[in-house]
Amino acid sequence: MGCPLADVLTESIHEALSDIPEVKNPEVKLVWYPAWTTDKMSRYARIALGIR
């Protein structure tokens, strides 16, 4: 919740789906539960970003 990229994500999804003729009126719902944490990142992603 409060993600500054929520609008960008929604718009990008709509743009990607507009290329599919069968998709007429997509509805995007962002889910905020469970809350995302760095625990959800793979070991390799944490290493790449310098998170321990």
All heavy atoms as atom14 arrays in JSON, in Angstrom:
{
  "sequence": "MGCPLADVLTESIHEALSDIPEVKNPEVKLVWYPAWTTDKMSRYARIALGIR",
  "atom14_mask": [
    [1, 1, 1, 1, 1, 1, 1, 1, 0, 0, 0, 0, 0, 0],
    [1, 1, 1, 1, 0, 0, 0, 0, 0, 0, 0, 0, 0, 0],
    [1, 1, 1, 1, 1, 1, 0, 0, 0, 0, 0, 0, 0, 0],
    [1, 1, 1, 1, 1, 1, 1, 0, 0, 0, 0, 0, 0, 0],
    [1, 1, 1, 1, 1, 1, 1, 1, 0, 0, 0, 0, 0, 0],
    [1, 1, 1, 1, 1, 0, 0, 0, 0, 0, 0, 0, 0, 0],
    [1, 1, 1, 1, 1, 1, 1, 1, 0, 0, 0, 0, 0, 0],
    [1, 1, 1, 1, 1, 1, 1, 0, 0, 0, 0, 0, 0, 0],
    [1, 1, 1, 1, 1, 1, 1, 1, 0, 0, 0, 0, 0, 0],
    [1, 1, 1, 1, 1, 1, 1, 0, 0, 0, 0, 0, 0, 0],
    [1, 1, 1, 1, 1, 1, 1, 1, 1, 0, 0, 0, 0, 0],
    [1, 1, 1, 1, 1, 1, 0, 0, 0, 0, 0, 0, 0, 0],
    [1, 1, 1, 1, 1, 1, 1, 1, 0, 0, 0, 0, 0, 0],
    [1, 1, 1, 1, 1, 1, 1, 1, 1, 1, 0, 0, 0, 0],
    [1, 1, 1, 1, 1, 1, 1, 1, 1, 0, 0, 0, 0, 0],
    [1, 1, 1, 1, 1, 0, 0, 0, 0, 0, 0, 0, 0, 0],
    [1, 1, 1, 1, 1, 1, 1, 1, 0, 0, 0, 0, 0, 0],
    [1, 1, 1, 1, 1, 1, 0, 0, 0, 0, 0, 0, 0, 0],
    [1, 1, 1, 1, 1, 1, 1, 1, 0, 0, 0, 0, 0, 0],
    [1, 1, 1, 1, 1, 1, 1, 1, 0, 0, 0, 0, 0, 0],
    [1, 1, 1, 1, 1, 1, 1, 0, 0, 0, 0, 0, 0, 0],
    [1, 1, 1, 1, 1, 1, 1, 1, 1, 0, 0, 0, 0, 0],
    [1, 1, 1, 1, 1, 1, 1, 0, 0, 0, 0, 0, 0, 0],
    [1, 1, 1, 1, 1, 1, 1, 1, 1, 0, 0, 0, 0, 0],
    [1, 1, 1, 1, 1, 1, 1, 1, 0, 0, 0, 0, 0, 0],
    [1, 1, 1, 1, 1, 1, 1, 0, 0, 0, 0, 0, 0, 0],
    [1, 1, 1, 1, 1, 1, 1, 1, 1, 0, 0, 0, 0, 0],
    [1, 1, 1, 1, 1, 1, 1, 0, 0, 0, 0, 0, 0, 0],
    [1, 1, 1, 1, 1, 1, 1, 1, 1, 0, 0, 0, 0, 0],
    [1, 1, 1, 1, 1, 1, 1, 1, 0, 0, 0, 0, 0, 0],
    [1, 1, 1, 1, 1, 1, 1, 0, 0, 0, 0, 0, 0, 0],
    [1, 1, 1, 1, 1, 1, 1, 1, 1, 1, 1, 1, 1, 1],
    [1, 1, 1, 1, 1, 1, 1, 1, 1, 1, 1, 1, 0, 0],
    [1, 1, 1, 1, 1, 1, 1, 0, 0, 0, 0, 0, 0, 0],
    [1, 1, 1, 1, 1, 0, 0, 0, 0, 0, 0, 0, 0, 0],
    [1, 1, 1, 1, 1, 1, 1, 1, 1, 1, 1, 1, 1, 1],
    [1, 1, 1, 1, 1, 1, 1, 0, 0, 0, 0, 0, 0, 0],
    [1, 1, 1, 1, 1, 1, 1, 0, 0, 0, 0, 0, 0, 0],
    [1, 1, 1, 1, 1, 1, 1, 1, 0, 0, 0, 0, 0, 0],
    [1, 1, 1, 1, 1, 1, 1, 1, 1, 0, 0, 0, 0, 0],
    [1, 1, 1, 1, 1, 1, 1, 1, 0, 0, 0, 0, 0, 0],
    [1, 1, 1, 1, 1, 1, 0, 0, 0, 0, 0, 0, 0, 0],
    [1, 1, 1, 1, 1, 1, 1, 1, 1, 1, 1, 0, 0, 0],
    [1, 1, 1, 1, 1, 1, 1, 1, 1, 1, 1, 1, 0, 0],
    [1, 1, 1, 1, 1, 0, 0, 0, 0, 0, 0, 0, 0, 0],
    [1, 1, 1, 1, 1, 1, 1, 1, 1, 1, 1, 0, 0, 0],
    [1, 1, 1, 1, 1, 1, 1, 1, 0, 0, 0, 0, 0, 0],
    [1, 1, 1, 1, 1, 0, 0, 0, 0, 0, 0, 0, 0, 0],
    [1, 1, 1, 1, 1, 1, 1, 1, 0, 0, 0, 0, 0, 0],
    [1, 1, 1, 1, 0, 0, 0, 0, 0, 0, 0, 0, 0, 0],
    [1, 1, 1, 1, 1, 1, 1, 1, 0, 0, 0, 0, 0, 0],
    [1, 1, 1, 1, 1, 1, 1, 1, 1, 1, 1, 0, 0, 0]
  ],
  "atom14_positions": [
    [[0.84, -1.17, 0.0], [0.0, 0.0, 0.0], [0.88, 1.24, 0.0], [1.9, 1.27, 0.67], [-0.9, -0.02, 1.23], [-2.01, 0.96, 1.11], [-3.23, 0.88, 2.46], [-3.43, -0.83, 2.72], [0.0, 0.0, 0.0], [0.0, 0.0, 0.0], [0.0, 0.0, 0.0], [0.0, 0.0, 0.0], [0.0, 0.0, 0.0], [0.0, 0.0, 0.0]],
    [[0.5, 2.22, -0.75], [1.29, 3.44, -0.83], [2.46, 3.33, -1.8], [3.33, 4.18, -1.8], [0.0, 0.0, 0.0], [0.0, 0.0, 0.0], [0.0, 0.0, 0.0], [0.0, 0.0, 0.0], [0.0, 0.0, 0.0], [0.0, 0.0, 0.0], [0.0, 0.0, 0.0], [0.0, 0.0, 0.0], [0.0, 0.0, 0.0], [0.0, 0.0, 0.0]],
    [[2.48, 2.3, -2.61], [3.57, 2.11, -3.57], [3.5, 3.22, -4.61], [2.47, 3.42, -5.25], [3.45, 0.76, -4.25], [4.65, 0.49, -5.56], [0.0, 0.0, 0.0], [0.0, 0.0, 0.0], [0.0, 0.0, 0.0], [0.0, 0.0, 0.0], [0.0, 0.0, 0.0], [0.0, 0.0, 0.0], [0.0, 0.0, 0.0], [0.0, 0.0, 0.0]],
    [[4.6, 3.94, -4.81], [4.58, 5.03, -5.79], [4.49, 4.53, -7.23], [4.21, 5.32, -8.13], [5.91, 5.75, -5.55], [6.78, 4.75, -4.9], [5.88, 3.84, -4.12], [0.0, 0.0, 0.0], [0.0, 0.0, 0.0], [0.0, 0.0, 0.0], [0.0, 0.0, 0.0], [0.0, 0.0, 0.0], [0.0, 0.0, 0.0], [0.0, 0.0, 0.0]],
    [[4.7, 3.25, -7.45], [4.63, 2.7, -8.8], [3.31, 2.01, -9.12], [3.17, 1.41, -10.18], [5.78, 1.73, -9.03], [7.17, 2.35, -9.02], [8.23, 1.28, -9.2], [7.31, 3.4, -10.1], [0.0, 0.0, 0.0], [0.0, 0.0, 0.0], [0.0, 0.0, 0.0], [0.0, 0.0, 0.0], [0.0, 0.0, 0.0], [0.0, 0.0, 0.0]],
    [[2.34, 2.09, -8.24], [1.06, 1.4, -8.46], [0.43, 1.82, -9.78], [-0.04, 0.97, -10.55], [0.12, 1.66, -7.29], [0.0, 0.0, 0.0], [0.0, 0.0, 0.0], [0.0, 0.0, 0.0], [0.0, 0.0, 0.0], [0.0, 0.0, 0.0], [0.0, 0.0, 0.0], [0.0, 0.0, 0.0], [0.0, 0.0, 0.0], [0.0, 0.0, 0.0]],
    [[0.4, 3.1, -10.06], [-0.19, 3.58, -11.32], [0.61, 3.13, -12.52], [0.05, 2.76, -13.56], [-0.31, 5.1, -11.32], [-1.33, 5.61, -10.32], [-2.25, 4.84, -9.97], [-1.21, 6.77, -9.89], [0.0, 0.0, 0.0], [0.0, 0.0, 0.0], [0.0, 0.0, 0.0], [0.0, 0.0, 0.0], [0.0, 0.0, 0.0], [0.0, 0.0, 0.0]],
    [[1.93, 3.12, -12.4], [2.8, 2.69, -13.5], [2.58, 1.2, -13.78], [2.48, 0.78, -14.94], [4.28, 2.97, -13.17], [5.2, 2.38, -14.21], [4.52, 4.46, -13.02], [0.0, 0.0, 0.0], [0.0, 0.0, 0.0], [0.0, 0.0, 0.0], [0.0, 0.0, 0.0], [0.0, 0.0, 0.0], [0.0, 0.0, 0.0], [0.0, 0.0, 0.0]],
    [[2.49, 0.4, -12.72], [2.25, -1.03, -12.9], [0.93, -1.29, -13.6], [0.86, -2.07, -14.55], [2.26, -1.74, -11.53], [3.59, -1.85, -10.83], [3.4, -2.35, -9.41], [4.52, -2.76, -11.59], [0.0, 0.0, 0.0], [0.0, 0.0, 0.0], [0.0, 0.0, 0.0], [0.0, 0.0, 0.0], [0.0, 0.0, 0.0], [0.0, 0.0, 0.0]],
    [[-0.11, -0.63, -13.12], [-1.44, -0.82, -13.71], [-1.45, -0.4, -15.17], [-1.97, -1.13, -16.03], [-2.48, 0.0, -12.92], [-2.45, -0.42, -11.55], [-3.87, -0.21, -13.46], [0.0, 0.0, 0.0], [0.0, 0.0, 0.0], [0.0, 0.0, 0.0], [0.0, 0.0, 0.0], [0.0, 0.0, 0.0], [0.0, 0.0, 0.0], [0.0, 0.0, 0.0]],
    [[-0.86, 0.72, -15.48], [-0.81, 1.2, -16.86], [-0.01, 0.25, -17.75], [-0.41, -0.05, -18.88], [-0.2, 2.59, -16.9], [-0.21, 3.22, -18.28], [0.36, 4.64, -18.25], [0.01, 5.4, -17.35], [1.15, 4.95, -19.16], [0.0, 0.0, 0.0], [0.0, 0.0, 0.0], [0.0, 0.0, 0.0], [0.0, 0.0, 0.0], [0.0, 0.0, 0.0]],
    [[1.1, -0.24, -17.25], [1.93, -1.17, -18.03], [1.19, -2.47, -18.32], [1.31, -3.03, -19.42], [3.23, -1.48, -17.27], [4.01, -0.32, -17.15], [0.0, 0.0, 0.0], [0.0, 0.0, 0.0], [0.0, 0.0, 0.0], [0.0, 0.0, 0.0], [0.0, 0.0, 0.0], [0.0, 0.0, 0.0], [0.0, 0.0, 0.0], [0.0, 0.0, 0.0]],
    [[0.44, -2.94, -17.36], [-0.35, -4.17, -17.56], [-1.41, -3.94, -18.62], [-1.61, -4.76, -19.52], [-0.97, -4.63, -16.23], [0.14, -5.1, -15.28], [-1.99, -5.74, -16.46], [-0.3, -5.3, -13.85], [0.0, 0.0, 0.0], [0.0, 0.0, 0.0], [0.0, 0.0, 0.0], [0.0, 0.0, 0.0], [0.0, 0.0, 0.0], [0.0, 0.0, 0.0]],
    [[-2.09, -2.8, -18.54], [-3.12, -2.48, -19.54], [-2.5, -2.37, -20.94], [-3.08, -2.87, -21.92], [-3.84, -1.17, -19.19], [-4.91, -1.34, -18.17], [-6.18, -1.75, -18.45], [-4.87, -1.16, -16.82], [-6.89, -1.83, -17.36], [-6.12, -1.47, -16.34], [0.0, 0.0, 0.0], [0.0, 0.0, 0.0], [0.0, 0.0, 0.0], [0.0, 0.0, 0.0]],
    [[-1.35, -1.76, -21.05], [-0.68, -1.64, -22.34], [-0.3, -3.01, -22.89], [-0.49, -3.28, -24.08], [0.57, -0.77, -22.22], [0.28, 0.7, -22.09], [1.55, 1.53, -21.92], [2.65, 1.04, -22.27], [1.44, 2.66, -21.43], [0.0, 0.0, 0.0], [0.0, 0.0, 0.0], [0.0, 0.0, 0.0], [0.0, 0.0, 0.0], [0.0, 0.0, 0.0]],
    [[0.24, -3.87, -22.05], [0.64, -5.21, -22.5], [-0.57, -6.01, -22.95], [-0.51, -6.74, -23.95], [1.38, -5.93, -21.38], [0.0, 0.0, 0.0], [0.0, 0.0, 0.0], [0.0, 0.0, 0.0], [0.0, 0.0, 0.0], [0.0, 0.0, 0.0], [0.0, 0.0, 0.0], [0.0, 0.0, 0.0], [0.0, 0.0, 0.0], [0.0, 0.0, 0.0]],
    [[-1.67, -5.89, -22.23], [-2.87, -6.65, -22.58], [-3.6, -6.1, -23.79], [-4.36, -6.82, -24.44], [-3.82, -6.71, -21.37], [-3.32, -7.53, -20.18], [-4.3, -7.42, -19.03], [-3.09, -8.97, -20.56], [0.0, 0.0, 0.0], [0.0, 0.0, 0.0], [0.0, 0.0, 0.0], [0.0, 0.0, 0.0], [0.0, 0.0, 0.0], [0.0, 0.0, 0.0]],
    [[-3.37, -4.84, -24.12], [-4.06, -4.25, -25.27], [-3.62, -4.88, -26.58], [-4.33, -4.78, -27.59], [-3.84, -2.74, -25.31], [-2.49, -2.44, -25.64], [0.0, 0.0, 0.0], [0.0, 0.0, 0.0], [0.0, 0.0, 0.0], [0.0, 0.0, 0.0], [0.0, 0.0, 0.0], [0.0, 0.0, 0.0], [0.0, 0.0, 0.0], [0.0, 0.0, 0.0]],
    [[-2.49, -5.56, -26.59], [-2.02, -6.25, -27.79], [-2.75, -7.57, -28.04], [-2.6, -8.18, -29.09], [-0.52, -6.52, -27.7], [0.3, -5.25, -27.72], [-0.22, -4.22, -28.21], [1.45, -5.27, -27.26], [0.0, 0.0, 0.0], [0.0, 0.0, 0.0], [0.0, 0.0, 0.0], [0.0, 0.0, 0.0], [0.0, 0.0, 0.0], [0.0, 0.0, 0.0]],
    [[-3.52, -8.02, -27.08], [-4.24, -9.3, -27.19], [-5.68, -9.0, -27.56], [-6.44, -8.45, -26.75], [-4.16, -10.09, -25.87], [-2.69, -10.29, -25.46], [-4.89, -11.43, -25.99], [-2.5, -10.85, -24.08], [0.0, 0.0, 0.0], [0.0, 0.0, 0.0], [0.0, 0.0, 0.0], [0.0, 0.0, 0.0], [0.0, 0.0, 0.0], [0.0, 0.0, 0.0]],
    [[-6.09, -9.35, -28.78], [-7.44, -8.98, -29.24], [-8.57, -9.55, -28.38], [-9.63, -8.93, -28.26], [-7.52, -9.54, -30.66], [-6.18, -10.05, -31.0], [-5.34, -10.06, -29.78], [0.0, 0.0, 0.0], [0.0, 0.0, 0.0], [0.0, 0.0, 0.0], [0.0, 0.0, 0.0], [0.0, 0.0, 0.0], [0.0, 0.0, 0.0], [0.0, 0.0, 0.0]],
    [[-8.36, -10.71, -27.77], [-9.41, -11.35, -26.98], [-9.67, -10.62, -25.65], [-10.73, -10.79, -25.05], [-9.06, -12.81, -26.68], [-9.0, -13.7, -27.9], [-7.68, -13.63, -28.66], [-6.71, -13.03, -28.15], [-7.62, -14.17, -29.75], [0.0, 0.0, 0.0], [0.0, 0.0, 0.0], [0.0, 0.0, 0.0], [0.0, 0.0, 0.0], [0.0, 0.0, 0.0]],
    [[-8.72, -9.84, -25.22], [-8.87, -9.12, -23.94], [-9.5, -7.77, -24.23], [-8.9, -6.92, -24.86], [-7.5, -8.97, -23.23], [-7.68, -8.19, -21.93], [-6.86, -10.31, -22.97], [0.0, 0.0, 0.0], [0.0, 0.0, 0.0], [0.0, 0.0, 0.0], [0.0, 0.0, 0.0], [0.0, 0.0, 0.0], [0.0, 0.0, 0.0], [0.0, 0.0, 0.0]],
    [[-10.72, -7.6, -23.74], [-11.47, -6.37, -24.05], [-11.36, -5.31, -22.94], [-11.01, -4.19, -23.19], [-12.95, -6.7, -24.28], [-13.19, -7.7, -25.4], [-12.79, -7.14, -26.73], [-13.11, -8.17, -27.81], [-12.31, -8.05, -28.98], [0.0, 0.0, 0.0], [0.0, 0.0, 0.0], [0.0, 0.0, 0.0], [0.0, 0.0, 0.0], [0.0, 0.0, 0.0]],
    [[-11.69, -5.67, -21.73], [-11.71, -4.72, -20.61], [-11.01, -5.33, -19.4], [-11.67, -5.79, -18.46], [-13.15, -4.34, -20.24], [-13.85, -3.62, -21.35], [-13.31, -2.68, -21.91], [-15.05, -4.06, -21.69], [0.0, 0.0, 0.0], [0.0, 0.0, 0.0], [0.0, 0.0, 0.0], [0.0, 0.0, 0.0], [0.0, 0.0, 0.0], [0.0, 0.0, 0.0]],
    [[-9.69, -5.31, -19.38], [-9.0, -5.92, -18.24], [-9.19, -5.09, -16.96], [-9.29, -3.87, -16.99], [-7.53, -5.9, -18.67], [-7.43, -4.79, -19.64], [-8.76, -4.74, -20.34], [0.0, 0.0, 0.0], [0.0, 0.0, 0.0], [0.0, 0.0, 0.0], [0.0, 0.0, 0.0], [0.0, 0.0, 0.0], [0.0, 0.0, 0.0], [0.0, 0.0, 0.0]],
    [[-9.28, -5.8, -15.86], [-9.39, -5.15, -14.56], [-8.17, -5.58, -13.74], [-7.95, -6.77, -13.52], [-10.67, -5.58, -13.86], [-10.87, -4.93, -12.53], [-12.19, -5.34, -11.88], [-13.09, -5.8, -12.58], [-12.27, -5.2, -10.66], [0.0, 0.0, 0.0], [0.0, 0.0, 0.0], [0.0, 0.0, 0.0], [0.0, 0.0, 0.0], [0.0, 0.0, 0.0]],
    [[-7.39, -4.63, -13.32], [-6.18, -4.91, -12.56], [-6.44, -4.61, -11.1], [-6.88, -3.51, -10.75], [-4.99, -4.07, -13.07], [-3.75, -4.32, -12.24], [-4.73, -4.34, -14.54], [0.0, 0.0, 0.0], [0.0, 0.0, 0.0], [0.0, 0.0, 0.0], [0.0, 0.0, 0.0], [0.0, 0.0, 0.0], [0.0, 0.0, 0.0], [0.0, 0.0, 0.0]],
    [[-6.18, -5.6, -10.25], [-6.32, -5.41, -8.81], [-4.98, -5.69, -8.17], [-4.46, -6.8, -8.26], [-7.37, -6.36, -8.24], [-8.76, -6.07, -8.7], [-9.75, -6.99, -8.04], [-11.16, -6.7, -8.5], [-12.13, -7.58, -7.84], [0.0, 0.0, 0.0], [0.0, 0.0, 0.0], [0.0, 0.0, 0.0], [0.0, 0.0, 0.0], [0.0, 0.0, 0.0]],
    [[-4.4, -4.68, -7.55], [-3.15, -4.86, -6.83], [-3.46, -5.39, -5.44], [-4.36, -4.9, -4.76], [-2.39, -3.54, -6.74], [-1.98, -2.92, -8.07], [-1.27, -1.59, -7.84], [-1.08, -3.85, -8.85], [0.0, 0.0, 0.0], [0.0, 0.0, 0.0], [0.0, 0.0, 0.0], [0.0, 0.0, 0.0], [0.0, 0.0, 0.0], [0.0, 0.0, 0.0]],
    [[-2.73, -6.41, -5.04], [-2.96, -7.05, -3.75], [-1.85, -6.64, -2.8], [-0.67, -6.77, -3.12], [-2.98, -8.59, -3.92], [-3.19, -9.28, -2.59], [-4.06, -8.99, -4.91], [0.0, 0.0, 0.0], [0.0, 0.0, 0.0], [0.0, 0.0, 0.0], [0.0, 0.0, 0.0], [0.0, 0.0, 0.0], [0.0, 0.0, 0.0], [0.0, 0.0, 0.0]],
    [[-2.22, -6.17, -1.64], [-1.24, -5.68, -0.67], [-1.04, -6.64, 0.49], [-0.32, -6.35, 1.43], [-1.68, -4.32, -0.14], [-1.91, -3.34, -1.24], [-3.1, -2.83, -1.64], [-0.92, -2.74, -2.1], [-2.93, -1.96, -2.69], [-1.59, -1.89, -2.99], [0.46, -2.86, -2.2], [-0.93, -1.15, -3.96], [1.11, -2.12, -3.16], [0.41, -1.28, -4.03]],
    [[-1.7, -7.79, 0.45], [-1.57, -8.75, 1.54], [-1.24, -10.11, 0.96], [-1.9, -10.5, 0.0], [-2.86, -8.83, 2.35], [-2.76, -9.8, 3.49], [-2.18, -9.42, 4.68], [-3.21, -11.1, 3.36], [-2.06, -10.32, 5.72], [-3.09, -11.99, 4.39], [-2.52, -11.6, 5.57], [-2.39, -12.48, 6.6], [0.0, 0.0, 0.0], [0.0, 0.0, 0.0]],
    [[-0.29, -10.82, 1.41], [0.6, -10.45, 2.51], [1.6, -9.39, 2.06], [1.94, -9.31, 0.89], [1.32, -11.75, 2.85], [1.3, -12.53, 1.58], [0.03, -12.14, 0.87], [0.0, 0.0, 0.0], [0.0, 0.0, 0.0], [0.0, 0.0, 0.0], [0.0, 0.0, 0.0], [0.0, 0.0, 0.0], [0.0, 0.0, 0.0], [0.0, 0.0, 0.0]],
    [[2.02, -8.6, 2.99], [2.96, -7.52, 2.7], [4.28, -8.1, 2.19], [4.75, -9.13, 2.67], [3.2, -6.68, 3.94], [0.0, 0.0, 0.0], [0.0, 0.0, 0.0], [0.0, 0.0, 0.0], [0.0, 0.0, 0.0], [0.0, 0.0, 0.0], [0.0, 0.0, 0.0], [0.0, 0.0, 0.0], [0.0, 0.0, 0.0], [0.0, 0.0, 0.0]],
    [[4.86, -7.43, 1.21], [6.13, -7.88, 0.65], [7.26, -7.49, 1.58], [7.28, -6.41, 2.15], [6.36, -7.25, -0.72], [7.59, -7.76, -1.38], [7.68, -8.85, -2.19], [8.91, -7.21, -1.3], [8.97, -9.03, -2.61], [9.76, -8.03, -2.07], [9.46, -6.13, -0.65], [11.11, -7.78, -2.21], [10.82, -5.88, -0.78], [11.62, -6.71, -1.57]],
    [[8.21, -8.42, 1.74], [9.42, -8.14, 2.5], [10.6, -8.72, 1.73], [10.42, -9.52, 0.79], [9.4, -8.77, 3.9], [9.42, -10.2, 3.77], [8.18, -8.33, 4.7], [0.0, 0.0, 0.0], [0.0, 0.0, 0.0], [0.0, 0.0, 0.0], [0.0, 0.0, 0.0], [0.0, 0.0, 0.0], [0.0, 0.0, 0.0], [0.0, 0.0, 0.0]],
    [[11.8, -8.36, 2.12], [12.99, -8.9, 1.44], [13.13, -10.39, 1.68], [13.88, -11.06, 0.98], [14.26, -8.17, 1.9], [14.35, -8.24, 3.33], [14.24, -6.72, 1.46], [0.0, 0.0, 0.0], [0.0, 0.0, 0.0], [0.0, 0.0, 0.0], [0.0, 0.0, 0.0], [0.0, 0.0, 0.0], [0.0, 0.0, 0.0], [0.0, 0.0, 0.0]],
    [[12.41, -10.95, 2.64], [12.43, -12.4, 2.87], [11.88, -13.16, 1.66], [12.19, -14.33, 1.47], [11.6, -12.77, 4.1], [12.2, -12.23, 5.39], [13.42, -11.96, 5.41], [11.44, -12.09, 6.36], [0.0, 0.0, 0.0], [0.0, 0.0, 0.0], [0.0, 0.0, 0.0], [0.0, 0.0, 0.0], [0.0, 0.0, 0.0], [0.0, 0.0, 0.0]],
    [[11.1, -12.51, 0.85], [10.52, -13.14, -0.33], [11.51, -13.19, -1.5], [11.25, -13.83, -2.51], [9.25, -12.42, -0.76], [8.15, -12.47, 0.3], [6.88, -11.88, -0.21], [5.8, -11.78, 0.82], [5.61, -12.84, 1.74], [0.0, 0.0, 0.0], [0.0, 0.0, 0.0], [0.0, 0.0, 0.0], [0.0, 0.0, 0.0], [0.0, 0.0, 0.0]],
    [[12.63, -12.51, -1.37], [13.64, -12.49, -2.43], [14.48, -13.77, -2.39], [14.73, -14.31, -1.32], [14.57, -11.29, -2.26], [13.89, -9.97, -2.43], [14.98, -8.58, -2.05], [16.14, -8.66, -3.39], [0.0, 0.0, 0.0], [0.0, 0.0, 0.0], [0.0, 0.0, 0.0], [0.0, 0.0, 0.0], [0.0, 0.0, 0.0], [0.0, 0.0, 0.0]],
    [[14.91, -14.19, -3.55], [15.81, -15.35, -3.59], [17.17, -14.95, -3.03], [17.51, -13.77, -2.93], [15.98, -15.84, -5.03], [16.74, -14.91, -5.77], [0.0, 0.0, 0.0], [0.0, 0.0, 0.0], [0.0, 0.0, 0.0], [0.0, 0.0, 0.0], [0.0, 0.0, 0.0], [0.0, 0.0, 0.0], [0.0, 0.0, 0.0], [0.0, 0.0, 0.0]],
    [[17.94, -15.94, -2.68], [19.29, -15.7, -2.17], [20.11, -14.92, -3.18], [20.83, -13.98, -2.85], [19.95, -17.04, -1.86], [21.37, -16.94, -1.41], [21.91, -18.34, -1.04], [23.3, -18.25, -0.7], [24.3, -18.57, -1.52], [24.04, -19.03, -2.71], [25.55, -18.46, -1.14], [0.0, 0.0, 0.0], [0.0, 0.0, 0.0], [0.0, 0.0, 0.0]],
    [[19.98, -15.28, -4.45], [20.75, -14.64, -5.52], [20.34, -13.17, -5.71], [21.17, -12.32, -5.96], [20.62, -15.42, -6.82], [21.16, -16.82, -6.67], [20.31, -17.91, -6.62], [22.53, -17.05, -6.54], [20.81, -19.19, -6.45], [23.04, -18.32, -6.37], [22.18, -19.4, -6.33], [22.68, -20.65, -6.15], [0.0, 0.0, 0.0], [0.0, 0.0, 0.0]],
    [[19.06, -12.89, -5.57], [18.59, -11.51, -5.68], [19.14, -10.66, -4.55], [19.57, -9.53, -4.77], [17.05, -11.47, -5.67], [0.0, 0.0, 0.0], [0.0, 0.0, 0.0], [0.0, 0.0, 0.0], [0.0, 0.0, 0.0], [0.0, 0.0, 0.0], [0.0, 0.0, 0.0], [0.0, 0.0, 0.0], [0.0, 0.0, 0.0], [0.0, 0.0, 0.0]],
    [[19.16, -11.23, -3.35], [19.72, -10.48, -2.21], [21.2, -10.2, -2.4], [21.67, -9.1, -2.1], [19.51, -11.25, -0.92], [18.09, -11.2, -0.46], [17.97, -11.75, 0.92], [16.71, -12.46, 0.99], [16.41, -13.35, 1.88], [17.26, -13.66, 2.81], [15.24, -13.93, 1.87], [0.0, 0.0, 0.0], [0.0, 0.0, 0.0], [0.0, 0.0, 0.0]],
    [[21.93, -11.19, -2.88], [23.36, -11.01, -3.13], [23.58, -9.92, -4.17], [24.42, -9.03, -4.01], [24.03, -12.33, -3.56], [24.04, -13.3, -2.36], [25.42, -12.1, -4.09], [24.44, -14.73, -2.74], [0.0, 0.0, 0.0], [0.0, 0.0, 0.0], [0.0, 0.0, 0.0], [0.0, 0.0, 0.0], [0.0, 0.0, 0.0], [0.0, 0.0, 0.0]],
    [[22.79, -9.96, -5.26], [22.94, -8.99, -6.35], [22.68, -7.57, -5.87], [23.3, -6.62, -6.35], [22.0, -9.34, -7.5], [0.0, 0.0, 0.0], [0.0, 0.0, 0.0], [0.0, 0.0, 0.0], [0.0, 0.0, 0.0], [0.0, 0.0, 0.0], [0.0, 0.0, 0.0], [0.0, 0.0, 0.0], [0.0, 0.0, 0.0], [0.0, 0.0, 0.0]],
    [[21.78, -7.42, -4.9], [21.44, -6.09, -4.4], [22.19, -5.71, -3.13], [22.01, -4.62, -2.6], [19.93, -6.01, -4.14], [19.04, -6.13, -5.38], [17.59, -6.17, -4.98], [19.31, -4.97, -6.32], [0.0, 0.0, 0.0], [0.0, 0.0, 0.0], [0.0, 0.0, 0.0], [0.0, 0.0, 0.0], [0.0, 0.0, 0.0], [0.0, 0.0, 0.0]],
    [[23.04, -6.62, -2.67], [23.81, -6.33, -1.47], [23.02, -6.37, -0.19], [23.37, -5.74, 0.79], [0.0, 0.0, 0.0], [0.0, 0.0, 0.0], [0.0, 0.0, 0.0], [0.0, 0.0, 0.0], [0.0, 0.0, 0.0], [0.0, 0.0, 0.0], [0.0, 0.0, 0.0], [0.0, 0.0, 0.0], [0.0, 0.0, 0.0], [0.0, 0.0, 0.0]],
    [[21.93, -7.14, -0.19], [21.09, -7.28, 1.0], [21.45, -8.59, 1.69], [21.55, -9.62, 1.06], [19.59, -7.31, 0.62], [19.21, -6.0, -0.09], [18.71, -7.54, 1.84], [17.83, -6.03, -0.68], [0.0, 0.0, 0.0], [0.0, 0.0, 0.0], [0.0, 0.0, 0.0], [0.0, 0.0, 0.0], [0.0, 0.0, 0.0], [0.0, 0.0, 0.0]],
    [[21.65, -8.52, 2.98], [22.02, -9.74, 3.72], [20.96, -10.14, 4.69], [20.2, -9.45, 5.17], [23.33, -9.52, 4.44], [24.4, -9.22, 3.45], [25.75, -9.13, 4.11], [26.67, -8.57, 3.16], [27.53, -9.31, 2.45], [27.59, -10.57, 2.6], [28.32, -8.73, 1.59], [0.0, 0.0, 0.0], [0.0, 0.0, 0.0], [0.0, 0.0, 0.0]]
  ]
}
